[in-house]
Amino acid sequence: MMHKIAVFRALQLGDLLCAMPAIAALKYNYPESTLYFIGLPHYEVATGALRLCG
């Protein structure tokens, strides 16, 4: 089954960094899923790091 998972932005960059293990666990447990990051454009650089990890 294909899942679509939305992750809403955290308030600050540190919040996003602390959430990355949980986001990685979502992708690990739902490998066929598509993750959508909803937030401010300047956080795109940080979320791009997740592509390097998995």
HUFENTA-V277849 format. One line per field, one symbol per residue. burial: # if it has 24 or more other C-alpha atoms within 12 Angstrom, else .. Layout:
# HUFENTA-V277849
burial=???
This chain:
# HUFENTA-V277849
burial=........#......#...#..##.##.......#.#........##..#....
